[in-house]
Amino acid sequence: ILNVEQSPQSLHVQEGDSTNFTCSFPSSNFYALHWYRWETAKSPEALFVMTLNGDEKKKGRISATLNTKEGYSYLYIKGSQPEDSATYLCAWSSGSARQLTFGSGTQLTVLP
Amino acid sequence: SAVISQKPSRDICQRGTSLTIQCQVDSQVTMMFWYRQQPGQSLTLIATANQGSEATYESGFVIDKFPISRPNLTFSTLTVSNMSPEDSSIYLCSVDPMRAYGYTFGSGTRLTVV
């Protein structure tokens, strides 16, 4: 069984706060780790695809780090805004398969 | 990146009936993936649809319940057959034409079975 786990399950923060979430995944046969943002009634949107141990990627106020040896990734949001409210999904893929295994997501609510 | 048009966006269906969900991609792609998200659960892969061959189903999903068509490289359908309330979920199709940039998803079909 290949488990991808995310924590916390949900999170409420005030506008302007910085926050972070965790994704843990199998460290064996690793190929890539994806982060997606899924807003209600919209398609999941790709944020990052990370493949290298120690990799760090940034997109505006959002950044992510990757540790493939211990099997975890962090997603950081700096200065949260109400428009950041969404479910953040991480997904893992192995070297032998193209499909993704998803975590159950972290639901973020940013209060104005 | 690819753009996917998914229909219908939502539906309420009677138990025992079937619903066909369509996904149209604006470019040719080798593989299309069908996922579902049951309430409170993670996105789970149902099957991988390849053009010109039968779909590959994941453990727990069978062709009789979720028949898939892939007539060409831009289109696929998923049918949810003989529906029960447990089939109430969000169904998503996705493609990965440029794997390094992440998958592209349709907008989803929110299905409620009553």
Interface residues (C-beta under 8 A of the other chain):
Chain A: V4 A32 H34 Y36 A41 K42 S43 P44 A46 L47 F48 V49 L89 A91 R98 Q99 L100 T101 F102 G103 S104 G105
Chain B: I4 M31 F33 Y35 G40 Q41 S42 L43 T44 L45 T48 L92 D96 R99 A100 Y101 G102 Y103 T104 F105 G106 S107 G108
